[in-house]
Amino acid sequence: MKAVILAAGKGERMLPLTETLPKPLIPVLGKPVLDRLFEAMPNEITDVIIVVLHLAEKIKEHCGDTFYGRSVSYVSGSTEGNAKSFLAAKELLKNESRFLLLQGDELPHWKDIQRCLDFPSSSLCFEVEDPWNHGVVALRPDGTIKSVIEKLQEPVSRLINDGVMVLTPKIFDCPLERGPKREYYFSGMFNYYVQKEKVTAVRAQYGWVGLSSPADVSRVEEILKQRPD
């Protein structure tokens, strides 16, 4: 099974840390985020595609062609949003029965990732205190995702999805939509996808751990210290 990691962003909110270091290589407890992502991948994952752009050569030098026992390839992302960056991996994924999608600035627990693989299509979801700043998930009665709406000022729930998805190549048939900042957001494609496919919402057992600002590094480190292996 293949996995794709979105690691193309400039990480502007992480400045000044990302002036000379791509966000996925920021160390957390002495180990870069990418290393922790590879460690958390289930054994089913044998090949990883990393979508790069900002300081791409540093990521390529760090991971090489084989990383943590997995074959690694690279594609160039886009400055027009994470949906365009994701589409850069289409040719390497279009013949797969399904694949794992990961964000290069998230640190999901390996058990939560493994639980996502129990379903043909799934998305890891989290309960958060500030859902207005994320994609808010609406569910159907059967626990599948009905929609994800970005940055609602009055969220319908505290459930968000971020960081881990199991998808089929049918996602590539979904149209692109521009967001308010004229960028193409993956959430637009995903909303079309959930209308056609049953995507199970897998509720995270180990909480949301992501990097958005330099202050998050120390916060995330404290969470990881207390999180079970």
N, C-alpha and C positions, 0 to 999 in steps of 0.2 A: 504494500500500500504506500502511496505517496502522500507527502505533506507539503504545503506551501506556506512560507512565512513572509508576511508583508513587512518589509524592512527598508522601504524607500524614502520615508518621510524625513524632512529636515529637522524635525524635533525643535521647532522654534520656541515652544514654551519651556523647553529644557535648557535654553541658553543660560549661562555661558558654557555649560558642560558639553553641548553639541557643536561648539565651534570647531573643535579638532577631533571629535569622537562621535561616530554615529550612535544614535540612541540605543540600538540593540547591543552595543558593546560597552555601555555604561556598567561599571562593576557594582554588584549588589552583594554585600558580605564577601567581598574579595573575588567574586566570580561574575563575568559578564552575563547579561540577560540571555544572550543567545546560547551560552553554555547551559544555563539552567533550563531553557526551553528544550534543548536536545536531550538533556537528562530526563525530562518529564515525558518524553514521547514514548508511547507504548511500543512493545517489540514488533508489532505489525508494521511499523513504519520503517521501510528500508531505503527510501529515496526521498530527499528533501530538495525542494526548489526554493531558493531565497530570492525575493524580488528586491533589488537594490537600486539606489540612485545617489543619494547624498553620501559622500565619502565611501563610495562603493568599493574602492580598492582595499580599504581597510578591512571591510567585512570579508572580502575574498581572500585576503592574506591570512586573516584569522582562522577561517574555516577550511580553506583549501578545497580539494576535490572529495575528501573523505573526512568526516567529522563525527566523533563519537560512534564510529563503526557504521555510519550511514553514508551513502553516496550523495554528493551535493552538486547541484547545478545552479546557475544564476541566470536571471533575466532582468532587463532594465525596466524600471518602473517609470512613472509619469509624474509631472508636476501638476497635472489636472485633476488630481483626486485619487483616493484609494481604489475606486472602481476601475479606473484606467490602469492603475498599477497591477491590480489583480488580473485584468485581461491579458497582461503581458505573459502570463503563465499558461494561457489557454492551450497552445499547441502541445505542451508537455502533459496536459491533464485531460484533454478531450476524449481520449480512448480509455480512461479509467472507469471502473464501475462506480467508484466513489473515492473521495480524498479528504484529507484533514486540512483545515485552514486555521492558521495561528497568526496572531499579531505579534510583531517584534518588540513590543513594549509591555507585554503582559507576562505574568508569572503564575499560570494556573498550576494547581496541584496535579500530580500524575494520575491520581485516582479519579479526579473529575474528568480528565481527558479520556481515561479508559472507559468511564461510564458513558461518555458520548458515543463511543464506538459500538455500543450495544444496540444502536438504532441505525437504520439505513440512512436517515438524515436527521441531524440534531443540532442544537445550539446551546452552549452553556449559558445559563442565566443566573443572575445575582440579585439579591435584595440589597438595596443601597438607600442611604438617607437622603441623597441629593439626585433623584432620578431625572430632574429637569435638564441636567447637563449631559445626558446620555440618550441612547436609543431605548425608549420605553416599550416593553413587550406587552401585547394584548394576546390572551390565550383563548382557544376554543375549549369547550367542555371536556374534550378528550385529552387535553394537555398539549396539543400541538399549537404552534404559533400562528396566530391570525394575522398579525401585523407588527411592525416595529416603526415607531415614529420618533424622529430625532428631536431632542431638545424642546419638549413640550413645557410651556410655562406653568401649566396646571396638569401634571401627569395623572394618568388614569390608574397608575399603580406604581409600586416601588421596585418593580422587576425590570431589569435591563439585561441585554445580551451583549457580550463583548469578549473577544479573545479566542474562542474555540468554536469551530463549526465542523460538522461532517456534511459534505455536500456531494451531489452527483454532477456530471457534466451538463445537466439541464440548466444549471445556473448560467451557463454561457448563452443561453437563448433569451435571457431576460434583458429588456431594454435598459439603457442608461438614462439617468435623470440628473440634471444639474441642481445643485443645492443653492442656497442663498448667496454663497461666496463664489458662485460660478464654477464650482468644482463638481466632479462626478463622484457621488458618494456610493459606497458599496451597499448601504442600507436601502437605497432605491432599487437596486437589482434584487436584493434579498426579499423585499416586499412582494415583488412579482413571483419570486421563487416559491414563497410559502403559500401562494394561491394555487400553485400547480402540484406541489409536493407536500407530503405530511412531514413536517419538521418538528420533532419532539423537543420540548423545552426541558433540558436537564438542569435541575436546580443544583447549583454548586454547594458542596458540603464544606468547602474550605475558604469561602469568601473571595472577594474581588481584590486582586493585587496587581495594580498597574502603575506606570510612571507617566505623570503629566507635567510635573515641575521639579526643579532641583530639590525642593523640600520633601518630595515624595520618596527620595532615596532612603533617608533615615527612617521614615514611616514604614516603608516596605521592609527594611531590614529588621525592624522590631517585630513585624508580623511573621516574617520567615523564621525568626528565632523561636517563636512560640508555636509554629505550625508543625504538626507531626510529620514524620517522614512518610 
